[in-house]
C-alpha cells in the first residue's frame, strides 16, 4: 500500500554533483528545483567549470495515467454532490441514507476503474507492470473503503457488525464460491454410480472454506454430491447447516433472544460431536468442530485462510455471532497472535487494525502515506467528516478534524493544479476549503503556464468568477506583454484594457501613434474605433480613441464635426507633442476645403500650436527634426528629411494664413446682419 520514503533514492545525472554543494527550491506544481553550486574556493580546488543546471524533481503521479484519470474526473462529481447534500439536507436519517448512497457511488467508480486497469494489463504487454501496480492500489482502496462504509456509515442499529463483516469477506474473497460452482458443474455432469466426488482434490477444502465464510447453501449443495449423502452423519450435518440461525436486524428477534436460539443450535452440534457421530470421517468431523466453535477445529483450518481477517471472520461467526464494533479490535489482535503474524504485519494490516480500533485519525494518517497521491485520503476523510465520524478538538476547542480534512484537500488539489488539463478539477476542491482555499488559489493560478489563449481565458474566468482582481491583472499583463513581443499591438491593448493597466495602455497607445506616423494607417481599427468608456483609462488612450473618431467623421463627410474635434484635441493638449505635426497635416484638407469649417479663432489656435512646435527651429545650432522631437519616438531611418519637414511646415503655415483670411472676411460679412438683428430685437 505504501512505500517508505527513506527507501527511495533519486539519481540526478550531473557531473557537478560529485564535487559541488547541492541546493534546492520548491517550484510551482509540487516540483523541486535541484541545483549544484560551489564557492569560488571550491570551484578552483575542484576544477568546476561550465553553467549550472537546474534539475526538476517531482513525485510520479500514478493517477495521471489515462485510465486512472477517469477516477479523478468521476470522483470529482461525487465530491461536489457530497458538498451539496451536506449543505442542504436537514433530516439526519435522510442525510445518512444519502451519504451511504454517495459512498457506494465512490466504490462503484473505483470498481469500474479497477476493471479497466485489469483489461489494460491483459492487452498492454509493454506497460503490464504499471497497470498491475495500479490494480493493486485500486483494489486496496476499494477494500479499505468498503470496510469504512460498514464500520462508520452503514451502521446497524445496536452495533452488531458481523453480518456486514461477513459480506465484506465474501465480496473480496470470492474464490471459494467460484470453486464450488465449478465443482458442482463438473461433478454433477460426470456423476454415475461408481463416482466418488469427495475424492476430488479440491472438494473438502472448498466445502470447509464455504463453511468458514457462512456460505452454507453452497456447502450443502456440495455435500449432496457426496457418495454417501444418504448416510445419517451427512443428513444430520445438512440439517445443522440448514437450521443455523443468522442474526438479522429486522428478523424479529432481539440480540438476547437470538443468542439463546443460537446457543441451543450450537449445543446440538457439540452433542453430535461428543457422541462420536463423525469420528469415522475426519473431514466431516472438522466441519462439525467449526460449527461447534471448537478451538481445535480452528487450529486446523488456519492454512485455508489467506489472511488473518478471513480467519477472524470465521472465528466470530461460530463463537461471537453478535459481536459489536467496539470488540473488533480485541478479536483482531487475538487472531493475529494466534496465527503468529504480529511481527510480519504489512501497512494494509496496520490500517485495518486502526479501523477496528476506531482510530480513524491514525488510519487516515497511514492512508495518506499511500502512493495514490492523496486521492484516497482526501475523499475518504471528507466523507467521514461530513458523516460526523471523525471528531477531534484540542484544548483550545479548535476543530482539528476540519483542519485535517482541509489540509488533505489542499494537498490533493495542489497536485491536480500541476496537471495541464486537471487544474480546473483542482479548483473545485480549493473552493470547498474555507480557510486557505482562496489563498492557495491566488498563489497557484498566476503560476499556471499560459500555453494558449484559450487556456488563458479559462484561467481568467476562474479568477474573475471568484473576485480576484490582482490575479486577473497579473495574467492579463503577462498575456499583453507576450502579444506585444509578437508585434500584435491590438491584442496587447485588449489585454491591457482587461487588466486596467493605465501605464501599459499609455505605452501601447504611443506605439499605435508611432506606427501611424510611420505607415499612415492603424492596425486593429475595429478595436480602436470601439473603445467606448475604456479610453478613459489613460490620457494617451483617450487621445488615440478620439483621433480614430476624427477619421471616422472625416470619412463620413462630417467635416464640421471633424474640424471641431481636431481643434479640441490640439487645444486640450491631449495629443503628444511629437504627433502635433501629424494633426496639423490632417487639418490641411479642412483648411483648403471650399466651405469654411475652421473659424478664425480655430485657425489662431492651430497657428499657436504650429509656432510652439517650431519655436527655435530656425536656430543654426538646432535642426527642425530635433525641434519637432520626432527622433525620440520614431526610428531615424523613418524620419522625413529636414527639407521635407520644412516644406510641410511652410505648407501648413500657408494654408492657415489663407484660411484665416477667408474666415475673417466671412465673419466680417456677417457682422451687419448680426447688428441689424440686434437693433430689431432692441
C-alpha positions as CSV (number, residue, x, y, z in Angstrom):
1,X,0.0,0.0,0.0
2,X,2.8,2.4,0.9
3,X,6.5,2.7,0.2
4,X,8.7,4.2,3.0
5,X,10.2,7.4,1.8
6,X,13.6,6.6,3.3
7,X,13.9,3.7,0.9
8,X,13.7,5.8,-2.2
9,X,16.8,7.1,-3.9
10,X,16.8,9.7,-6.7
11,X,19.8,9.8,-9.0
12,X,20.4,13.1,-10.6
13,X,22.8,12.9,-13.6
14,X,25.1,15.9,-13.2
15,X,28.9,16.0,-13.2
16,X,28.9,18.9,-10.7
17,X,27.2,16.7,-8.1
18,X,30.5,14.9,-7.4
19,X,32.3,17.9,-6.0
20,X,29.7,20.7,-5.5
21,X,27.2,21.5,-2.8
22,X,23.6,20.6,-3.5
23,X,20.8,23.2,-3.2
24,X,17.0,23.0,-3.8
25,X,14.0,25.2,-4.0
26,X,10.3,24.5,-4.3
27,X,8.8,25.3,-7.7
28,X,5.2,25.6,-8.8
29,X,3.4,22.3,-9.4
30,X,4.9,20.4,-6.4
31,X,8.3,20.3,-8.1
32,X,11.7,20.6,-6.5
33,X,14.3,22.6,-8.4
34,X,17.7,21.0,-7.5
35,X,21.0,22.6,-8.5
36,X,24.7,22.2,-7.6
37,X,26.9,25.1,-6.8
38,X,30.2,25.9,-5.2
39,X,32.1,28.7,-3.6
40,X,34.9,30.4,-5.5
41,X,37.5,28.4,-3.5
42,X,35.6,25.1,-4.2
43,X,35.4,26.0,-7.9
44,X,39.2,26.5,-8.1
45,X,40.0,23.5,-5.9
46,X,37.6,21.1,-7.6
47,X,38.1,22.5,-11.1
48,X,34.4,23.2,-11.6
49,X,33.6,25.0,-14.8
50,X,30.5,25.5,-17.1
51,X,27.0,26.6,-16.5
52,X,25.0,25.3,-13.6
53,X,21.9,23.2,-14.5
54,X,18.6,23.2,-12.6
55,X,17.0,19.7,-12.3
56,X,13.3,19.5,-11.7
57,X,12.4,16.6,-9.4
58,X,8.8,15.7,-8.8
59,X,6.8,12.8,-7.5
60,X,5.4,10.4,-10.0
61,X,1.6,10.8,-10.1
62,X,0.2,7.4,-10.9
63,X,-3.3,8.8,-11.1
64,X,-2.3,10.8,-14.2
65,X,-2.4,7.6,-16.2
66,X,-5.1,7.9,-18.9
67,X,-7.2,5.1,-17.4
68,X,-6.9,6.1,-13.8
69,X,-7.7,9.8,-14.7
70,X,-11.3,8.7,-15.1
71,X,-11.2,8.0,-11.4
72,X,-10.2,11.7,-10.8
73,X,-12.9,13.2,-13.0
74,X,-15.8,11.0,-11.9
75,X,-14.9,11.2,-8.2
76,X,-14.9,15.0,-8.5
77,X,-18.6,14.8,-9.4
78,X,-19.4,12.7,-6.3
79,X,-17.3,15.1,-4.2
80,X,-19.3,18.1,-5.4
81,X,-22.6,16.2,-4.9
82,X,-21.5,15.4,-1.3
83,X,-20.9,19.1,-0.5
84,X,-24.4,20.0,-1.8
85,X,-26.0,17.2,0.2
86,X,-24.4,18.2,3.5
87,X,-25.3,21.8,3.0
88,X,-29.0,21.2,2.0
89,X,-30.1,18.0,3.8
90,X,-31.6,18.7,7.2
91,X,-33.1,15.4,8.1
92,X,-30.4,13.2,9.9
93,X,-31.9,9.9,8.6
94,X,-32.2,11.2,5.1
95,X,-28.8,12.6,5.2
96,X,-27.2,9.4,6.4
97,X,-29.0,7.5,3.6
98,X,-27.7,10.0,1.1
99,X,-24.2,9.7,2.4
100,X,-24.3,5.9,2.2
101,X,-25.5,6.3,-1.4
102,X,-22.6,8.6,-2.2
103,X,-20.1,6.2,-0.5
104,X,-21.4,3.4,-2.7
105,X,-21.1,5.7,-5.7
106,X,-17.4,6.2,-4.9
107,X,-16.9,2.5,-4.6
108,X,-18.6,1.8,-8.0
109,X,-16.2,4.3,-9.6
110,X,-13.2,2.6,-8.1
111,X,-14.5,-0.8,-9.2
112,X,-15.0,0.4,-12.8
113,X,-11.5,1.8,-12.8
114,X,-10.2,-1.5,-11.4
115,X,-11.9,-3.4,-14.2
116,X,-10.5,-1.1,-16.9
117,X,-7.0,-1.4,-15.4
118,X,-7.3,-5.2,-15.4
119,X,-8.3,-5.2,-19.1
120,X,-5.4,-2.9,-19.9
121,X,-2.9,-5.2,-18.0
122,X,-4.0,-8.1,-20.3
123,X,-3.8,-6.1,-23.5
124,X,-0.8,-3.8,-22.9
125,X,2.2,-6.0,-22.6
126,X,4.7,-3.1,-22.6
127,X,3.0,-1.4,-19.6
128,X,1.8,-4.5,-17.8
129,X,3.7,-3.9,-14.6
130,X,2.5,-0.4,-14.4
131,X,-1.1,-1.4,-14.8
132,X,-0.7,-4.3,-12.3
133,X,0.6,-1.9,-9.8
134,X,-2.4,0.4,-10.3
135,X,-4.7,-2.7,-10.0
136,X,-3.2,-3.4,-6.6
137,X,-3.6,0.2,-5.5
138,X,-7.2,0.4,-6.6
139,X,-8.1,-2.9,-5.0
140,X,-6.7,-1.8,-1.7
141,X,-8.6,1.5,-1.9
142,X,-11.9,-0.2,-2.5
143,X,-11.1,-2.9,0.1
144,X,-10.5,-0.3,2.9
145,X,-13.3,2.0,1.7
146,X,-15.8,-0.9,1.9
147,X,-14.7,-1.6,5.5
148,X,-15.0,2.0,6.5
149,X,-18.5,2.1,5.0
150,X,-19.5,-0.9,7.1
151,X,-18.0,0.4,10.4
152,X,-18.8,4.1,10.2
153,X,-21.5,4.9,7.6
154,X,-23.9,1.9,7.2
155,X,-24.0,1.2,10.9
156,X,-26.6,-1.4,12.0
157,X,-28.8,-0.4,14.9
158,X,-27.5,-2.0,18.1
159,X,-23.9,-2.1,16.8
160,X,-23.9,-5.7,15.7
161,X,-21.4,-5.8,12.9
162,X,-20.8,-9.5,11.9
163,X,-23.5,-9.8,9.1
164,X,-21.9,-6.9,7.2
165,X,-18.4,-8.0,8.1
166,X,-19.1,-11.4,6.5
167,X,-20.5,-9.7,3.4
168,X,-17.2,-7.8,3.2
169,X,-15.2,-11.0,3.4
170,X,-17.5,-12.7,0.8
171,X,-17.3,-9.8,-1.6
172,X,-13.5,-9.6,-1.6
173,X,-12.6,-13.3,-1.2
174,X,-14.9,-15.0,-3.7
175,X,-12.6,-17.8,-4.8
176,X,-14.4,-20.5,-2.7
177,X,-17.7,-19.6,-4.3
178,X,-16.2,-19.9,-7.8
179,X,-14.6,-23.2,-6.9
180,X,-17.8,-24.5,-5.6
181,X,-19.8,-23.6,-8.7
182,X,-17.1,-25.1,-10.9
183,X,-17.0,-28.3,-8.8
184,X,-20.8,-28.7,-8.9
185,X,-20.9,-28.2,-12.7
186,X,-18.0,-30.7,-13.1
187,X,-19.1,-33.4,-10.6
188,X,-22.8,-33.2,-11.4
189,X,-22.1,-33.5,-15.1
190,X,-19.9,-36.6,-14.7
191,X,-21.7,-38.3,-11.8
192,X,-22.6,-42.0,-12.0
193,X,-22.9,-44.8,-9.6
194,X,-19.2,-45.5,-9.4
195,X,-18.0,-41.9,-8.9
196,X,-16.8,-40.6,-5.5
197,X,-16.9,-36.8,-5.8
198,X,-15.4,-36.4,-2.3
199,X,-12.1,-37.8,-3.7
200,X,-11.7,-34.7,-5.9
201,X,-8.6,-32.8,-4.6
202,X,-10.5,-29.5,-4.1
203,X,-13.7,-31.0,-2.7
204,X,-13.2,-30.9,1.1
205,X,-11.1,-27.7,1.1
206,X,-13.9,-26.0,-0.8
207,X,-16.6,-27.2,1.5
208,X,-14.6,-26.1,4.5
209,X,-13.9,-22.7,3.1
210,X,-17.6,-22.2,2.3
211,X,-18.5,-23.1,5.9
212,X,-15.9,-20.6,7.1
213,X,-17.5,-17.8,5.1
214,X,-21.0,-18.8,6.1
215,X,-21.9,-19.8,2.5
216,X,-23.9,-22.8,3.9
217,X,-26.3,-23.3,0.9
218,X,-23.3,-23.9,-1.4
219,X,-21.8,-26.2,1.2
220,X,-25.0,-28.2,1.4
221,X,-25.0,-28.5,-2.4
222,X,-21.5,-29.9,-2.4
223,X,-22.4,-32.3,0.4
224,X,-25.4,-33.6,-1.5
225,X,-22.9,-34.8,-4.2
226,X,-21.1,-37.0,-1.7
227,X,-21.2,-40.6,-2.5
228,X,-22.7,-41.3,1.0
229,X,-25.0,-38.3,1.0
230,X,-27.9,-40.6,2.2
231,X,-26.0,-41.6,5.3
232,X,-27.1,-40.4,8.8
233,X,-24.0,-38.3,9.5
234,X,-24.3,-36.2,6.3
235,X,-28.1,-35.9,6.7
236,X,-27.6,-34.6,10.2
237,X,-24.8,-32.2,9.0
238,X,-27.0,-30.9,6.2
239,X,-29.8,-30.3,8.7
240,X,-27.5,-28.4,11.1
241,X,-26.3,-26.3,8.2
242,X,-29.8,-25.6,7.2
243,X,-31.0,-24.6,10.6
244,X,-28.1,-22.5,11.7
245,X,-29.5,-19.1,12.8
246,X,-28.1,-15.8,11.4
247,X,-28.7,-12.5,13.1
248,X,-30.8,-10.0,11.1
249,X,-31.6,-6.6,12.4
250,X,-35.2,-6.8,11.2
251,X,-35.5,-10.5,11.8
252,X,-38.0,-10.2,14.7
253,X,-35.6,-11.2,17.4
254,X,-33.7,-9.1,19.9
255,X,-30.0,-9.8,20.4
256,X,-30.7,-11.7,23.7
257,X,-33.3,-13.9,22.0
258,X,-31.1,-14.6,19.1
259,X,-28.2,-15.6,21.4
260,X,-30.4,-18.1,23.2
261,X,-31.6,-19.6,19.9
262,X,-28.1,-19.7,18.5
263,X,-26.7,-21.3,21.7
264,X,-29.3,-24.0,21.6
265,X,-28.3,-24.8,18.0
266,X,-24.6,-24.9,18.8
267,X,-25.2,-27.2,21.9
268,X,-26.8,-29.6,19.5
269,X,-23.7,-29.5,17.3
270,X,-21.5,-30.1,20.4
271,X,-23.6,-33.1,21.4
272,X,-23.3,-34.7,17.9
273,X,-19.5,-34.1,18.2
274,X,-19.3,-35.6,21.7
275,X,-21.4,-38.6,20.7
276,X,-18.7,-39.5,18.1
277,X,-21.2,-39.5,15.2
278,X,-18.5,-38.1,12.9
279,X,-15.4,-39.8,14.3
280,X,-15.2,-42.1,11.3
281,X,-14.7,-39.2,8.8
282,X,-12.1,-36.6,9.8
283,X,-13.4,-34.1,7.1
284,X,-16.9,-34.2,8.4
285,X,-15.7,-34.1,12.0
286,X,-13.6,-30.9,11.2
287,X,-16.7,-29.2,9.8
288,X,-18.8,-30.1,12.9
289,X,-15.9,-28.9,15.1
290,X,-16.1,-25.5,13.4
291,X,-19.9,-25.3,13.8
292,X,-19.4,-26.1,17.5
293,X,-16.9,-23.3,17.9
294,X,-14.2,-25.8,18.9
295,X,-10.7,-24.2,19.0
296,X,-9.1,-27.4,17.8
297,X,-11.0,-27.1,14.5
298,X,-9.9,-23.5,14.0
299,X,-6.3,-24.5,14.5
300,X,-6.6,-27.0,11.6
301,X,-8.0,-24.5,9.1
302,X,-5.5,-21.7,9.6
303,X,-3.8,-22.5,6.3
304,X,-7.2,-22.4,4.4
305,X,-7.5,-18.7,5.3
306,X,-5.5,-16.3,3.1
307,X,-5.4,-13.5,5.7
308,X,-5.9,-13.0,9.4
309,X,-9.1,-11.1,8.9
310,X,-10.6,-14.1,7.0
311,X,-9.7,-16.3,10.0
312,X,-11.2,-13.6,12.3
313,X,-14.5,-13.6,10.4
314,X,-14.7,-17.4,10.7
315,X,-14.0,-17.5,14.4
316,X,-16.5,-14.8,15.1
317,X,-19.2,-16.5,13.0
318,X,-19.1,-19.6,15.2
319,X,-18.1,-18.0,18.6
320,X,-19.4,-14.4,18.7
321,X,-22.2,-14.0,16.1
322,X,-23.5,-10.8,17.8
323,X,-20.1,-9.1,18.2
324,X,-20.2,-5.3,18.4
325,X,-17.9,-2.8,16.6
326,X,-16.0,-1.9,19.7
327,X,-15.0,-5.5,20.3
328,X,-13.4,-6.0,16.9
329,X,-10.0,-4.6,17.9
330,X,-9.7,-7.2,20.7
331,X,-10.6,-10.1,18.4
332,X,-8.3,-8.9,15.6
333,X,-5.3,-8.8,17.9
334,X,-6.1,-12.2,19.4
335,X,-6.4,-13.7,15.9
336,X,-3.1,-12.1,14.8
337,X,-1.3,-13.6,17.9
338,X,-2.9,-17.0,17.3
339,X,-1.6,-17.0,13.7
340,X,1.9,-15.7,14.8
341,X,1.7,-12.7,12.5
342,X,2.4,-9.9,15.0
343,X,5.9,-9.3,13.6
344,X,5.1,-9.5,9.9
345,X,2.2,-7.1,9.5
346,X,2.1,-5.0,6.4
347,X,0.9,-1.5,6.0
348,X,-2.6,-2.7,5.0
349,X,-2.9,-4.8,8.1
350,X,-1.9,-1.8,10.3
351,X,-4.6,0.3,8.6
352,X,-7.2,-2.4,9.2
353,X,-6.2,-2.7,12.9
354,X,-6.6,1.1,13.3
355,X,-10.1,0.9,11.7
356,X,-11.1,-2.0,14.0
357,X,-9.8,0.1,16.9
358,X,-12.0,3.1,15.6
359,X,-8.8,5.1,15.5
360,X,-9.7,7.0,12.3
361,X,-7.1,9.7,12.7
362,X,-4.3,7.1,12.7
363,X,-5.9,5.2,9.8
364,X,-6.2,8.3,7.7
365,X,-2.6,9.2,8.6
366,X,-1.4,5.8,7.3
367,X,-3.7,6.0,4.2
368,X,-2.2,9.5,3.4
369,X,1.2,7.8,3.1
370,X,0.0,5.7,0.2
371,X,1.2,6.0,-3.4
372,X,-2.1,7.2,-4.9
373,X,-1.1,10.8,-4.4
374,X,-3.7,11.7,-1.8
375,X,-6.8,10.9,-3.7
376,X,-8.0,8.2,-1.2
377,X,-7.1,10.1,2.0
378,X,-8.8,13.3,0.8
379,X,-12.1,11.8,-0.4
380,X,-12.5,9.3,2.5
381,X,-11.7,11.9,5.1
382,X,-14.2,14.3,3.5
383,X,-16.9,11.7,3.5
384,X,-16.3,10.6,7.1
385,X,-16.0,14.3,8.2
386,X,-19.5,15.0,6.8
387,X,-20.8,11.8,8.4
388,X,-19.6,13.1,11.8
389,X,-17.4,10.1,12.3
390,X,-14.2,11.9,12.8
391,X,-14.1,14.3,15.7
392,X,-11.1,15.7,17.5
393,X,-10.9,19.0,19.4
394,X,-7.8,20.3,21.1
395,X,-7.6,22.2,24.4
396,X,-8.4,25.5,22.8
397,X,-11.6,24.0,21.2
398,X,-10.2,24.1,17.7
399,X,-11.7,21.6,15.4
400,X,-8.6,19.6,14.3
401,X,-10.7,17.3,12.2
402,X,-11.8,20.2,9.9
403,X,-8.1,21.3,9.7
404,X,-7.0,17.8,8.7
405,X,-9.8,17.5,6.1
406,X,-8.9,20.8,4.6
407,X,-5.1,20.1,4.5
408,X,-5.7,16.8,2.7
409,X,-7.9,18.5,0.2
410,X,-5.3,21.3,-0.3
411,X,-2.6,18.8,-0.9
412,X,-4.7,16.8,-3.4
413,X,-5.9,20.0,-5.2
414,X,-2.3,21.3,-5.4
415,X,-1.3,18.1,-7.1
416,X,-4.1,18.4,-9.6
417,X,-3.3,22.0,-10.3
418,X,0.1,20.9,-11.6
419,X,-1.5,19.0,-14.4
420,X,-2.2,20.7,-17.8
421,X,-5.8,19.6,-18.0
422,X,-6.9,18.7,-14.5
423,X,-6.2,22.1,-12.9
424,X,-9.9,23.0,-13.2
425,X,-10.8,19.9,-11.1
426,X,-8.3,21.1,-8.5
427,X,-10.0,24.5,-8.4
428,X,-13.3,22.8,-7.4
429,X,-11.6,21.3,-4.3
430,X,-10.0,24.5,-3.3
431,X,-13.4,26.2,-3.4
432,X,-14.5,23.9,-0.6
433,X,-11.5,24.7,1.7
434,X,-13.0,27.6,3.7
435,X,-9.8,28.6,5.5
436,X,-6.9,28.5,3.0
437,X,-8.6,27.5,-0.3
438,X,-8.7,31.0,-1.7
439,X,-5.1,31.8,-0.6
440,X,-3.9,28.7,-2.4
441,X,-5.8,29.6,-5.5
442,X,-4.4,33.1,-5.5
443,X,-0.9,31.7,-5.3
444,X,-1.3,28.9,-7.8
445,X,-3.4,30.5,-10.6
446,X,-0.7,33.0,-11.7
447,X,1.9,30.2,-11.9
448,X,-0.1,28.1,-14.3
449,X,1.6,28.1,-17.7
450,X,-0.4,30.1,-20.3
451,X,0.2,27.8,-23.2
452,X,-2.6,29.2,-25.3
453,X,-5.1,32.0,-25.3
454,X,-7.9,29.5,-24.8
455,X,-6.3,28.2,-21.7
456,X,-5.6,31.8,-20.5
457,X,-9.3,32.7,-20.9
458,X,-10.3,29.7,-18.8
459,X,-7.9,30.8,-16.0
460,X,-9.1,34.3,-16.2
461,X,-12.7,33.1,-16.0
462,X,-11.8,31.2,-12.8
463,X,-10.2,34.3,-11.3
464,X,-12.9,36.7,-12.3
465,X,-15.7,34.5,-11.0
466,X,-14.0,34.3,-7.6
467,X,-13.3,38.1,-7.5
468,X,-9.5,38.0,-7.7
469,X,-8.7,41.3,-9.4
470,X,-4.9,41.1,-8.7
471,X,-4.7,37.7,-10.3
472,X,-6.7,38.9,-13.3
473,X,-4.4,41.9,-13.7
474,X,-1.3,39.7,-13.4
475,X,-2.4,37.3,-16.0
476,X,-3.5,40.0,-18.4
477,X,-0.2,41.7,-18.1
478,X,1.7,38.6,-19.0
479,X,-0.5,38.0,-22.0
480,X,-0.3,41.6,-23.0
481,X,3.5,41.6,-23.0
482,X,3.5,38.3,-24.9
483,X,1.3,39.8,-27.6
484,X,3.4,43.0,-27.7
485,X,6.6,41.0,-28.2
486,X,4.8,39.2,-31.0
487,X,4.1,42.6,-32.6
488,X,0.3,42.1,-32.0
489,X,-0.5,45.6,-30.7
490,X,-4.3,45.2,-30.9
491,X,-4.3,42.0,-28.9
492,X,-1.8,43.6,-26.4
493,X,-4.1,46.6,-26.0
494,X,-7.1,44.3,-25.4
495,X,-5.3,42.6,-22.6
496,X,-4.2,46.0,-21.2
497,X,-7.8,47.2,-21.1
498,X,-8.9,44.0,-19.5
499,X,-6.3,44.4,-16.7
500,X,-7.0,48.1,-16.3
501,X,-3.3,48.8,-16.6
502,X,-3.1,52.5,-17.4
503,X,0.7,52.6,-17.8
504,X,0.8,49.7,-20.2
505,X,-2.2,51.2,-22.1
506,X,-0.4,54.5,-22.4
507,X,2.7,52.8,-23.7
508,X,0.7,50.8,-26.3
509,X,-1.2,53.9,-27.4
510,X,2.2,55.6,-28.1
511,X,3.2,52.6,-30.2
512,X,0.0,52.9,-32.2
513,X,0.6,56.6,-32.9
514,X,4.2,56.0,-33.8
515,X,3.2,53.2,-36.2
516,X,0.6,55.6,-37.8
517,X,3.2,58.3,-38.1
518,X,5.4,55.8,-40.0
519,X,2.9,53.9,-42.0
520,X,0.0,56.3,-42.3
521,X,-2.6,53.7,-41.1
522,X,-3.8,52.0,-38.0
523,X,-3.8,48.3,-37.1
524,X,-6.8,46.8,-35.2
525,X,-9.2,49.6,-36.3
526,X,-12.2,47.6,-35.0
527,X,-10.8,47.8,-31.5
528,X,-9.7,51.4,-31.7
529,X,-12.9,52.6,-33.1
530,X,-15.0,50.9,-30.4
531,X,-13.0,51.7,-27.3
532,X,-16.0,53.3,-25.7
533,X,-15.6,54.1,-22.0
534,X,-12.3,52.1,-21.9
535,X,-10.5,55.1,-23.5
536,X,-10.6,57.0,-20.1
537,X,-8.1,54.5,-18.7
538,X,-5.3,57.0,-19.7
539,X,-5.0,60.4,-21.4
540,X,-3.0,59.0,-24.3
541,X,-5.5,56.2,-24.9
542,X,-8.3,58.9,-24.8
543,X,-6.4,60.8,-27.5
544,X,-6.0,57.7,-29.6
545,X,-9.7,56.9,-29.4
546,X,-10.7,60.5,-30.2
547,X,-8.3,60.6,-33.1
548,X,-9.8,57.4,-34.6
549,X,-13.2,59.1,-34.1
550,X,-11.9,62.1,-36.1
551,X,-11.0,59.8,-39.0
552,X,-14.5,58.2,-38.8
553,X,-16.2,61.7,-39.0
554,X,-13.9,62.7,-41.9
555,X,-14.7,59.5,-43.9
556,X,-18.4,60.1,-43.4
557,X,-18.2,63.7,-44.7
558,X,-19.0,65.3,-41.3
559,X,-16.2,67.9,-41.9
560,X,-17.5,70.5,-39.4
561,X,-17.6,68.0,-36.5
562,X,-14.3,66.5,-37.6
563,X,-12.7,70.0,-37.6
564,X,-14.2,70.8,-34.2
565,X,-12.8,67.6,-32.8
566,X,-9.4,68.1,-34.3
567,X,-9.1,71.6,-32.8
568,X,-10.2,70.4,-29.4
569,X,-7.5,67.7,-29.5
570,X,-4.9,70.3,-30.1
571,X,-6.2,72.8,-27.6
572,X,-6.7,70.3,-24.8
573,X,-3.1,69.2,-25.2
574,X,-4.2,65.5,-25.1
575,X,-2.1,64.9,-28.2
576,X,1.6,64.2,-27.6
577,X,3.8,66.9,-29.0
578,X,5.6,64.6,-31.4
579,X,2.2,64.0,-33.0
580,X,1.2,67.6,-33.5
581,X,2.7,67.8,-37.0
582,X,0.5,64.9,-38.0
583,X,-2.6,66.6,-36.7
584,X,-1.7,69.8,-38.5
585,X,-1.2,67.8,-41.7
586,X,-4.7,66.2,-41.1
587,X,-6.0,69.8,-40.9
588,X,-4.8,70.7,-44.4
589,X,-7.8,69.2,-46.3
590,X,-10.2,71.1,-44.0
591,X,-8.2,74.3,-44.4
592,X,-8.3,74.0,-48.2
593,X,-12.0,72.9,-48.5
594,X,-14.5,75.0,-50.4
595,X,-16.5,75.6,-47.3
596,X,-15.1,77.3,-44.3
597,X,-15.1,74.7,-41.5
598,X,-12.4,76.3,-39.3
599,X,-13.2,79.7,-37.9
600,X,-10.6,82.4,-37.3
601,X,-10.5,81.5,-33.7
602,X,-9.8,77.9,-34.6
603,X,-7.1,79.0,-37.0
604,X,-5.4,81.1,-34.4
605,X,-5.3,78.0,-32.1
606,X,-3.7,76.0,-34.8
607,X,-1.2,78.7,-35.6
608,X,-0.3,78.9,-31.9
609,X,0.3,75.1,-31.9
610,X,2.5,75.4,-35.0
611,X,4.5,78.2,-33.5
612,X,5.0,76.3,-30.3
613,X,6.1,73.3,-32.3
614,X,8.6,75.1,-34.5
615,X,9.9,77.5,-31.8
616,X,13.7,77.6,-32.2
617,X,13.6,75.6,-35.4
618,X,15.4,78.3,-37.3
619,X,18.4,78.3,-35.0
620,X,21.7,77.5,-36.6
621,X,22.6,75.0,-33.8
622,X,19.3,73.2,-33.7
623,X,17.6,71.3,-36.6
624,X,13.9,71.2,-37.2
625,X,14.0,67.5,-36.7
626,X,15.3,68.0,-33.1
627,X,12.7,70.7,-32.5
628,X,9.8,68.5,-33.5
629,X,11.1,65.8,-31.1
630,X,10.4,63.2,-33.7
631,X,13.7,61.4,-33.2
632,X,12.7,60.5,-29.7
633,X,9.8,58.3,-30.8
634,X,10.5,57.3,-34.4
635,X,13.5,55.5,-35.8
636,X,15.9,57.9,-37.5
637,X,15.6,56.0,-40.8
638,X,11.9,56.6,-40.8
639,X,12.0,60.4,-40.1
640,X,11.5,62.7,-43.0
641,X,14.4,64.7,-44.2
642,X,14.7,68.2,-42.7
643,X,14.0,69.8,-46.1
644,X,10.8,67.8,-46.4
645,X,9.7,68.8,-42.9
646,X,10.3,72.4,-43.6
647,X,8.2,72.1,-46.7
648,X,5.4,70.6,-44.7
649,X,5.6,73.4,-42.1
650,X,5.6,76.0,-44.8
651,X,2.6,74.3,-46.5
652,X,0.7,74.2,-43.2
653,X,1.5,77.9,-42.4
654,X,0.4,78.9,-45.9
655,X,-2.9,77.0,-45.5
656,X,-3.5,78.5,-42.1
657,X,-2.9,82.0,-43.4
658,X,-5.2,81.6,-46.4
659,X,-7.9,80.1,-44.1
660,X,-7.5,82.9,-41.6
661,X,-8.1,85.5,-44.4
662,X,-11.1,83.6,-45.7
663,X,-12.6,83.2,-42.3
664,X,-12.1,86.8,-41.3
665,X,-13.7,88.0,-44.5
666,X,-16.6,85.6,-44.0
667,X,-17.1,86.6,-40.4
668,X,-16.8,90.4,-41.3
669,X,-19.5,90.0,-43.9
670,X,-21.9,88.5,-41.4
671,X,-21.4,91.4,-38.8
672,X,-24.1,93.8,-40.4
673,X,-26.6,91.0,-40.3
674,X,-25.9,90.5,-36.7
675,X,-26.1,94.2,-35.9
676,X,-29.3,94.5,-37.8
677,X,-30.7,91.7,-35.9
678,X,-29.7,93.2,-32.6
679,X,-31.3,96.5,-33.5
680,X,-34.5,94.7,-34.4
681,X,-34.6,92.9,-31.2
682,X,-33.9,96.1,-29.3
